[in-house]
Amino acid sequence: MTPPVQPDENTRKALFLEQAAAYYDELRVAAENAPYGQTFDHAEAFVVLQGRELIRQSLEHILQDQIDDLEKKKKRNSVRNAKRKKGIGDTGRKRKGVPLEPSP
């Protein structure tokens, strides 16, 4: 089974903008459907509940992006360190047993 593909940053931005647009539309509907004289109260209640959810989702996506970036860096470092231990690839170091400078 293949691991799930994580959406990239542009995909997550597009998703956030889509959610924000839906939030805006729903807020307008809530305000328009509020009883006379209660528009502000209904809109405010909507903002408190739905706005909190939008913020929570945004934070979740941003933190997940950071976690994914750290995991990628960790994986790259692990591969690089494994290659160094085996003497594979150009690590910028001299091989074992070869002095850095000639002995006098």
C-alpha positions as CSV (number, residue, x, y, z in Angstrom):
1,M,0.0,0.0,0.0
2,T,1.4,3.4,-0.9
3,P,1.5,6.2,1.7
4,P,-1.0,9.0,1.3
5,V,0.3,12.0,-0.6
6,Q,0.6,15.2,1.4
7,P,-0.7,18.3,-0.4
8,D,1.9,20.8,-1.2
9,E,1.9,24.4,0.0
10,N,0.1,25.8,-3.0
11,T,-2.7,23.2,-2.7
12,R,-3.1,24.0,1.0
13,K,-3.2,27.8,0.2
14,A,-5.9,27.1,-2.4
15,L,-7.9,25.0,0.1
16,F,-7.6,27.7,2.7
17,L,-8.9,30.4,0.2
18,E,-11.7,28.1,-0.7
19,Q,-12.7,27.6,2.9
20,A,-12.4,31.4,3.6
21,A,-14.7,32.1,0.6
22,A,-17.2,29.6,1.9
23,Y,-17.0,31.1,5.4
24,Y,-17.7,34.6,4.0
25,D,-20.7,33.3,2.0
26,E,-22.1,31.5,5.0
27,L,-21.6,34.6,7.2
28,R,-23.6,36.7,4.7
29,V,-26.4,34.1,4.7
30,A,-26.4,34.1,8.5
31,A,-26.6,37.9,8.6
32,E,-29.3,38.0,5.9
33,N,-31.5,35.4,7.6
34,A,-31.3,36.9,11.1
35,P,-34.5,38.3,12.5
36,Y,-35.0,42.0,12.4
37,G,-32.8,43.8,14.9
38,Q,-30.7,40.7,15.6
39,T,-28.3,40.8,12.6
40,F,-25.3,41.7,14.7
41,D,-26.0,39.0,17.3
42,H,-26.5,36.3,14.8
43,A,-23.5,37.3,12.7
44,E,-21.3,37.5,15.8
45,A,-22.4,34.0,17.0
46,F,-21.6,32.6,13.6
47,V,-18.1,34.3,13.6
48,V,-17.3,33.0,17.0
49,L,-18.2,29.4,16.2
50,Q,-17.2,29.1,12.5
51,G,-14.3,31.6,12.7
52,R,-12.7,29.5,15.5
53,E,-13.0,26.4,13.3
54,L,-11.4,28.2,10.3
55,I,-8.5,29.4,12.5
56,R,-8.1,25.9,13.9
57,Q,-7.9,24.3,10.5
58,S,-5.5,27.0,9.3
59,L,-3.2,26.4,12.2
60,E,-3.4,22.7,11.7
61,H,-2.3,23.0,8.1
62,I,0.5,25.4,8.8
63,L,1.9,23.2,11.6
64,Q,1.6,20.1,9.4
65,D,3.6,21.9,6.7
66,Q,6.3,22.6,9.3
67,I,6.3,19.0,10.5
68,D,6.5,17.7,6.9
69,D,9.5,20.0,6.2
70,L,11.3,18.9,9.4
71,E,10.7,15.2,8.5
72,K,12.1,15.8,5.0
73,K,15.2,17.5,6.4
74,K,15.7,14.7,9.0
75,K,15.4,12.1,6.2
76,R,17.9,13.9,4.0
77,N,20.3,14.3,6.9
78,S,19.9,10.6,7.8
79,V,20.8,9.6,4.2
80,R,23.7,12.0,4.1
81,N,25.1,10.6,7.5
82,A,24.6,7.0,6.3
83,K,26.6,7.8,3.2
84,R,29.4,9.4,5.2
85,K,29.7,6.4,7.5
86,K,30.0,4.1,4.4
87,G,32.3,6.5,2.6
88,I,29.9,7.0,-0.3
89,G,29.6,10.2,-2.2
90,D,31.4,13.5,-2.0
91,T,31.1,14.6,1.6
92,G,33.8,17.2,1.4
93,R,36.0,15.1,3.8
94,K,39.2,13.2,3.0
95,R,38.9,9.4,3.2
96,K,40.2,7.5,6.2
97,G,43.9,6.9,6.3
98,V,44.7,9.8,3.9
99,P,46.3,12.6,5.8
100,L,45.0,16.1,5.2
101,E,48.5,17.6,5.0
102,P,51.8,15.8,4.3
103,S,53.8,15.0,7.5
104,P,57.1,16.9,7.8
